[in-house]
Amino acid sequence: QNAEYGPCSLRKMSVMEALELLDQLVDESDPDVDFPNSYHAYQTAEGIRRAHPDKGRAADPPRTTRSPYWFHLVGLLHDLGKVLALFGEPQ
């Protein structure tokens, strides 16, 4: 798998394109959900922003006692690997 996906040569796309592609996937871990997978990504990022409004700004110095400045972004990106299921990988 590293040889196949490591070079990132299968398909090039932006994060937004990957989020849109994720909407084509029926997530086996949650098949009864009636909204797109991208919605979950935005929900997660927004939930982190609401729970931690003082974190996530580039001006925040990274400290071990606080969430890193990219915390909200991780919430948005956390499920993007699931697009590999659209290319034949198991969920």
OpenMM code with the backbone's topology and positions (N, CA, C; nanometers):
from openmm import Vec3, app, unit

residues = "GLN ASN ALA GLU TYR GLY PRO CYS SER LEU ARG LYS MET SER VAL MET GLU ALA LEU GLU LEU LEU ASP GLN LEU VAL ASP GLU SER ASP PRO ASP VAL ASP PHE PRO ASN SER TYR HIS ALA TYR GLN THR ALA GLU GLY ILE ARG ARG ALA HIS PRO ASP LYS GLY ARG ALA ALA ASP PRO PRO ARG THR THR ARG SER PRO TYR TRP PHE HIS LEU VAL GLY LEU LEU HIS ASP LEU GLY LYS VAL LEU ALA LEU PHE GLY GLU PRO GLN".split()
positions = [
    Vec3(0.0819, -0.1186, 0.0000),
    Vec3(0.0000, 0.0000, 0.0000),
    Vec3(0.0866, 0.1253, 0.0000),
    Vec3(0.1956, 0.1222, 0.0717),
    Vec3(0.2842, 0.2377, 0.0731),
    Vec3(0.3378, 0.2655, -0.0669),
    Vec3(0.3725, 0.1593, -0.1397),
    Vec3(0.4231, 0.1768, -0.2763),
    Vec3(0.3147, 0.2349, -0.3668),
    Vec3(0.1896, 0.1966, -0.3443),
    Vec3(0.0803, 0.2437, -0.4293),
    Vec3(0.0378, 0.3864, -0.3947),
    Vec3(0.0219, 0.4142, -0.2647),
    Vec3(-0.0321, 0.5435, -0.2238),
    Vec3(0.0742, 0.6420, -0.1766),
    Vec3(0.1916, 0.5933, -0.1411),
    Vec3(0.2987, 0.6801, -0.0916),
    Vec3(0.3360, 0.7935, -0.1849),
    Vec3(0.3501, 0.7669, -0.3138),
    Vec3(0.3863, 0.8750, -0.4059),
    Vec3(0.2715, 0.9722, -0.4365),
    Vec3(0.1524, 0.9426, -0.3862),
    Vec3(0.0344, 1.0272, -0.4102),
    Vec3(0.0103, 1.0477, -0.5593),
    Vec3(0.0244, 0.9413, -0.6352),
    Vec3(0.0098, 0.9521, -0.7799),
    Vec3(-0.1240, 0.8969, -0.8312),
    Vec3(-0.2069, 0.8442, -0.7429),
    Vec3(-0.3353, 0.7880, -0.7851),
    Vec3(-0.4255, 0.8971, -0.8419),
    Vec3(-0.4341, 1.0057, -0.7697),
    Vec3(-0.5179, 1.1176, -0.8122),
    Vec3(-0.4789, 1.2403, -0.7323),
    Vec3(-0.4663, 1.3530, -0.7967),
    Vec3(-0.4378, 1.4779, -0.7273),
    Vec3(-0.5675, 1.5547, -0.7137),
    Vec3(-0.5898, 1.6101, -0.5944),
    Vec3(-0.7113, 1.6870, -0.5694),
    Vec3(-0.6869, 1.7828, -0.4547),
    Vec3(-0.7670, 1.8844, -0.4492),
    Vec3(-0.7614, 1.9781, -0.3375),
    Vec3(-0.8368, 1.9177, -0.2185),
    Vec3(-0.8243, 1.9804, -0.1045),
    Vec3(-0.8980, 1.9345, 0.0136),
    Vec3(-1.0480, 1.9459, -0.0125),
    Vec3(-1.0887, 2.0541, -0.0750),
    Vec3(-1.2313, 2.0706, -0.1046),
    Vec3(-1.2806, 1.9623, -0.1998),
    Vec3(-1.2006, 1.9265, -0.2988),
    Vec3(-1.2389, 1.8186, -0.3899),
    Vec3(-1.2485, 1.6859, -0.3154),
    Vec3(-1.1573, 1.6628, -0.2218),
    Vec3(-1.1611, 1.5392, -0.1432),
    Vec3(-1.2860, 1.5358, -0.0552),
    Vec3(-1.3222, 1.6499, 0.0045),
    Vec3(-1.4438, 1.6554, 0.0857),
    Vec3(-1.5675, 1.6271, -0.0003),
    Vec3(-1.5700, 1.6827, -0.1212),
    Vec3(-1.6824, 1.6567, -0.2107),
    Vec3(-1.6865, 1.5103, -0.2536),
    Vec3(-1.5706, 1.4524, -0.2790),
    Vec3(-1.5623, 1.3117, -0.3175),
    Vec3(-1.6089, 1.2223, -0.2033),
    Vec3(-1.5783, 1.2618, -0.0824),
    Vec3(-1.6191, 1.1857, 0.0360),
    Vec3(-1.7709, 1.1730, 0.0438),
    Vec3(-1.8410, 1.2702, -0.0119),
    Vec3(-1.9875, 1.2656, -0.0093),
    Vec3(-2.0438, 1.1510, -0.0924),
    Vec3(-1.9660, 1.0947, -0.1822),
    Vec3(-2.0112, 0.9817, -0.2641),
    Vec3(-2.0046, 0.8492, -0.1877),
    Vec3(-1.9404, 0.8498, -0.0734),
    Vec3(-1.9182, 0.7281, 0.0036),
    Vec3(-2.0307, 0.7040, 0.1038),
    Vec3(-2.0809, 0.5817, 0.1082),
    Vec3(-2.1705, 0.5413, 0.2157),
    Vec3(-2.0820, 0.4776, 0.3218),
    Vec3(-2.0689, 0.5451, 0.4325),
    Vec3(-1.9796, 0.5019, 0.5392),
    Vec3(-2.0363, 0.3777, 0.6080),
    Vec3(-1.9653, 0.2655, 0.6001),
    Vec3(-2.0124, 0.1408, 0.6616),
    Vec3(-2.0268, 0.1521, 0.8119),
    Vec3(-1.9515, 0.2422, 0.8737),
    Vec3(-1.9598, 0.2564, 1.0192),
    Vec3(-2.0838, 0.3359, 1.0606),
    Vec3(-2.1486, 0.4027, 0.9661),
    Vec3(-2.2663, 0.4836, 0.9964),
    Vec3(-2.3582, 0.4904, 0.8743),
    Vec3(-2.4112, 0.3768, 0.8282),
    Vec3(-2.4854, 0.3734, 0.7014),
    Vec3(-2.6226, 0.4412, 0.7047),
    Vec3(-2.6768, 0.4678, 0.8227),
    Vec3(-2.8113, 0.5236, 0.8325),
    Vec3(-2.8139, 0.6761, 0.8358),
    Vec3(-2.7000, 0.7387, 0.8236),
    Vec3(-2.6943, 0.8847, 0.8281),
    Vec3(-2.7466, 0.9411, 0.6966),
    Vec3(-2.8330, 1.0400, 0.7072),
    Vec3(-2.8971, 1.0963, 0.5886),
    Vec3(-2.8306, 1.2246, 0.5382),
    Vec3(-2.7153, 1.2584, 0.5889),
    Vec3(-2.6479, 1.3788, 0.5400),
    Vec3(-2.5092, 1.3426, 0.4885),
    Vec3(-2.4525, 1.4263, 0.4022),
    Vec3(-2.3232, 1.3960, 0.3403),
    Vec3(-2.2093, 1.3857, 0.4415),
    Vec3(-2.1084, 1.3075, 0.4067),
    Vec3(-1.9924, 1.2911, 0.4940),
    Vec3(-1.9189, 1.4227, 0.5161),
    Vec3(-1.9207, 1.5118, 0.4173),
    Vec3(-1.8538, 1.6409, 0.4350),
    Vec3(-1.9207, 1.7198, 0.5478),
    Vec3(-2.0511, 1.7037, 0.5623),
    Vec3(-2.1234, 1.7724, 0.6698),
    Vec3(-2.0669, 1.7317, 0.8060),
    Vec3(-2.0372, 1.6048, 0.8219),
    Vec3(-1.9762, 1.5568, 0.9468),
    Vec3(-1.8413, 1.6247, 0.9694),
    Vec3(-1.7636, 1.6404, 0.8627),
    Vec3(-1.6331, 1.7051, 0.8750),
    Vec3(-1.6494, 1.8497, 0.9223),
    Vec3(-1.7449, 1.9220, 0.8617),
    Vec3(-1.7693, 2.0605, 0.9029),
    Vec3(-1.8254, 2.0667, 1.0449),
    Vec3(-1.9114, 1.9728, 1.0799),
    Vec3(-1.9654, 1.9665, 1.2167),
    Vec3(-1.8528, 1.9491, 1.3177),
    Vec3(-1.7615, 1.8591, 1.2872),
    Vec3(-1.6507, 1.8325, 1.3789),
    Vec3(-1.5638, 1.9560, 1.3956),
    Vec3(-1.5275, 2.0201, 1.2851),
    Vec3(-1.4445, 2.1406, 1.2920),
    Vec3(-1.5157, 2.2514, 1.3694),
    Vec3(-1.6441, 2.2699, 1.3432),
    Vec3(-1.7201, 2.3733, 1.4128),
    Vec3(-1.7361, 2.3395, 1.5605),
    Vec3(-1.7558, 2.2126, 1.5918),
    Vec3(-1.7655, 2.1724, 1.7322),
    Vec3(-1.6371, 2.2004, 1.8086),
    Vec3(-1.5248, 2.1759, 1.7452),
    Vec3(-1.3955, 2.2058, 1.8079),
    Vec3(-1.3807, 2.3563, 1.8257),
    Vec3(-1.4193, 2.4340, 1.7235),
    Vec3(-1.4078, 2.5796, 1.7331),
    Vec3(-1.4943, 2.6337, 1.8463),
    Vec3(-1.6160, 2.5807, 1.8598),
    Vec3(-1.7051, 2.6270, 1.9670),
    Vec3(-1.6534, 2.5861, 2.1047),
    Vec3(-1.6033, 2.4643, 2.1142),
    Vec3(-1.5541, 2.4153, 2.2435),
    Vec3(-1.4232, 2.4817, 2.2840),
    Vec3(-1.3462, 2.5251, 2.1843),
    Vec3(-1.2139, 2.5839, 2.2093),
    Vec3(-1.1984, 2.7127, 2.1287),
    Vec3(-1.2795, 2.8159, 2.1578),
    Vec3(-1.2752, 2.9376, 2.0767),
    Vec3(-1.1440, 3.0147, 2.0869),
    Vec3(-1.0708, 2.9919, 2.1935),
    Vec3(-0.9445, 3.0640, 2.2117),
    Vec3(-0.8264, 2.9918, 2.1483),
    Vec3(-0.8535, 2.8814, 2.0846),
    Vec3(-0.7460, 2.8039, 2.0231),
    Vec3(-0.7669, 2.8001, 1.8723),
    Vec3(-0.6624, 2.7804, 1.8008),
    Vec3(-0.6753, 2.7667, 1.6577),
    Vec3(-0.6288, 2.8868, 1.5791),
    Vec3(-0.5904, 2.9940, 1.6461),
    Vec3(-0.5385, 3.1098, 1.5740),
    Vec3(-0.3894, 3.0929, 1.5531),
    Vec3(-0.3408, 3.1355, 1.4389),
    Vec3(-0.1984, 3.1231, 1.4072),
    Vec3(-0.1122, 3.1983, 1.5076),
    Vec3(-0.1687, 3.2994, 1.5720),
    Vec3(-0.0916, 3.3776, 1.6686),
    Vec3(-0.0732, 3.3043, 1.8012),
    Vec3(-0.1526, 3.2004, 1.8248),
    Vec3(-0.1402, 3.1247, 1.9498),
    Vec3(-0.0086, 3.0479, 1.9501),
    Vec3(0.0728, 3.0686, 2.0516),
    Vec3(0.1956, 2.9880, 2.0579),
    Vec3(0.1621, 2.8443, 2.0944),
    Vec3(0.2211, 2.7473, 2.0267),
    Vec3(0.1939, 2.6085, 2.0638),
    Vec3(0.2493, 2.5772, 2.2026),
    Vec3(0.1667, 2.5212, 2.2846),
    Vec3(0.2066, 2.4803, 2.4193),
    Vec3(0.1491, 2.3428, 2.4457),
    Vec3(0.2121, 2.2711, 2.5336),
    Vec3(0.1616, 2.1372, 2.5642),
    Vec3(0.0316, 2.1438, 2.6429),
    Vec3(0.0010, 2.2571, 2.7061),
    Vec3(-0.1211, 2.2686, 2.7850),
    Vec3(-0.2387, 2.3170, 2.7020),
    Vec3(-0.2129, 2.3562, 2.5758),
    Vec3(-0.3202, 2.4038, 2.4902),
    Vec3(-0.3207, 2.3250, 2.3609),
    Vec3(-0.4346, 2.3261, 2.2951),
    Vec3(-0.4445, 2.2598, 2.1660),
    Vec3(-0.3613, 2.3379, 2.0652),
    Vec3(-0.2999, 2.2701, 1.9711),
    Vec3(-0.2202, 2.3401, 1.8714),
    Vec3(-0.3077, 2.4271, 1.7820),
    Vec3(-0.2459, 2.5244, 1.7162),
    Vec3(-0.3218, 2.6196, 1.6352),
    Vec3(-0.3964, 2.5541, 1.5197),
    Vec3(-0.3597, 2.4329, 1.4824),
    Vec3(-0.4243, 2.3647, 1.3702),
    Vec3(-0.5347, 2.2693, 1.4154),
    Vec3(-0.5757, 2.2798, 1.5393),
    Vec3(-0.6735, 2.1881, 1.5967),
    Vec3(-0.8039, 2.1850, 1.5158),
    Vec3(-0.8557, 2.3006, 1.4753),
    Vec3(-0.9809, 2.3052, 1.3987),
    Vec3(-0.9644, 2.2369, 1.2638),
    Vec3(-0.8499, 2.2558, 1.2015),
    Vec3(-0.8239, 2.1950, 1.0712),
    Vec3(-0.8247, 2.0426, 1.0804),
    Vec3(-0.7693, 1.9895, 1.1865),
    Vec3(-0.7694, 1.8438, 1.2057),
    Vec3(-0.9126, 1.7921, 1.2135),
    Vec3(-0.9996, 1.8670, 1.2787),
    Vec3(-1.1403, 1.8274, 1.2842),
    Vec3(-1.2026, 1.8175, 1.1465),
    Vec3(-1.1635, 1.9102, 1.0583),
    Vec3(-1.2160, 1.9088, 0.9222),
    Vec3(-1.1602, 1.7924, 0.8415),
    Vec3(-1.0335, 1.7608, 0.8610),
    Vec3(-0.9645, 1.6638, 0.7773),
    Vec3(-0.9679, 1.5203, 0.8285),
    Vec3(-1.0189, 1.4977, 0.9477),
    Vec3(-0.9989, 1.3695, 1.0153),
    Vec3(-1.0510, 1.2470, 0.9399),
    Vec3(-1.1478, 1.2612, 0.8524),
    Vec3(-1.2035, 1.1459, 0.7810),
    Vec3(-1.1650, 1.1403, 0.6335),
    Vec3(-1.0775, 1.2276, 0.5868),
    Vec3(-1.0470, 1.2322, 0.4439),
    Vec3(-0.9869, 1.1020, 0.3911),
    Vec3(-0.9213, 1.0255, 0.4748),
    Vec3(-0.8641, 0.8990, 0.4313),
    Vec3(-0.9691, 0.8007, 0.3832),
    Vec3(-1.0943, 0.8230, 0.4221),
    Vec3(-1.2016, 0.7333, 0.3796),
    Vec3(-1.2251, 0.7381, 0.2297),
    Vec3(-1.1761, 0.8405, 0.1596),
    Vec3(-1.1945, 0.8445, 0.0142),
    Vec3(-1.1241, 0.7272, -0.0525),
    Vec3(-1.0260, 0.6675, 0.0140),
    Vec3(-0.9571, 0.5516, -0.0435),
    Vec3(-1.0527, 0.4350, -0.0670),
    Vec3(-1.1624, 0.4302, 0.0076),
    Vec3(-1.2621, 0.3248, -0.0139),
    Vec3(-1.3232, 0.3372, -0.1532),
    Vec3(-1.3256, 0.4571, -0.2076),
    Vec3(-1.3775, 0.4768, -0.3436),
    Vec3(-1.2818, 0.4266, -0.4498),
    Vec3(-1.1598, 0.3961, -0.4081),
    Vec3(-1.0576, 0.3431, -0.4999),
    Vec3(-1.0275, 0.1956, -0.4709),
    Vec3(-1.1207, 0.1301, -0.3994),
    Vec3(-1.1090, -0.0131, -0.3795),
    Vec3(-1.0522, -0.0584, -0.2465),
    Vec3(-1.0138, 0.0352, -0.1603),
    Vec3(-0.9627, -0.0041, -0.0279),
    Vec3(-1.0800, -0.0368, 0.0636),
    Vec3(-1.0623, -0.1320, 0.1544),
    Vec3(-1.1711, -0.1636, 0.2468),
    Vec3(-1.1923, -0.0508, 0.3479),
    Vec3(-1.3150, -0.0408, 0.3926),
    Vec3(-1.3437, 0.0583, 0.4970),
    Vec3(-1.3013, 0.0008, 0.6298),
] * unit.nanometer
topology = app.Topology()
chain = topology.addChain("A")
for resn in residues:
    res = topology.addResidue(resn, chain)
    for name in ("N", "CA", "C"):
        topology.addAtom(name, app.Element.getBySymbol(name[0]), res)
